[in-house]
Amino acid sequence: MGEELPFFAHLEAQRKSTRWLKLLEGIMKNTMATVLQACVQTRIEDGKCYMGFIDTRPSLKKWG
């Protein structure tokens, strides 16, 4: 799809690859959570029917 999303934090090199991967995971989660939160807030402010979207997807109802 060609989309890129820059991280909101810098990822430093680590001696242990497992430590680096854990840091990468955390940065990815935080970046995605921040972007998702901003997206939802924008949709709410724009008057989009977010809950209508949730209602059309039964698997998401437990989160909505």
C-alpha positions in Angstrom: 0.0 0.0 0.0 3.0 2.2 0.3 2.0 4.1 3.4 4.6 5.1 5.9 4.2 6.2 9.5 7.2 7.8 11.2 7.7 6.8 14.9 7.0 9.4 17.5 10.2 8.4 19.4 13.8 7.7 18.4 14.9 4.1 18.6 18.5 3.6 19.9 20.6 0.7 19.0 20.9 -2.0 21.7 23.5 -4.7 22.4 20.8 -7.3 22.9 18.5 -7.8 19.9 15.6 -8.9 22.2 15.9 -5.6 24.1 15.9 -3.7 20.8 12.8 -5.6 19.6 11.0 -5.0 22.8 11.7 -1.2 22.5 10.6 -1.3 18.9 7.4 -3.0 19.8 6.6 -0.4 22.5 7.4 2.5 20.1 5.2 1.0 17.4 2.3 0.5 19.8 2.6 4.0 21.2 2.8 5.5 17.7 -0.2 3.6 16.5 -2.2 4.4 19.6 -1.5 8.1 19.2 -2.4 8.2 15.6 -5.6 6.2 16.2 -6.6 8.5 19.0 -6.1 11.6 16.8 -8.0 9.9 13.9 -11.0 9.1 16.1 -11.0 12.6 17.7 -10.9 14.2 14.2 -13.8 12.0 13.0 -15.9 12.9 16.1 -15.2 16.6 15.6 -16.1 16.3 11.9 -19.4 14.9 12.8 -18.7 11.4 11.4 -20.7 8.6 12.8 -18.1 6.6 14.6 -20.6 4.6 16.5 -22.4 3.8 13.3 -19.2 2.3 12.0 -18.9 0.2 15.1 -22.5 -1.0 14.9 -21.8 -2.4 11.4 -19.0 -4.5 12.7 -20.1 -7.0 15.4 -16.5 -8.0 16.2 -15.8 -4.4 17.3 -18.9 -3.9 19.5 -17.1 -5.3 22.5 -14.5 -2.4 22.2 -17.0 0.3 21.4 
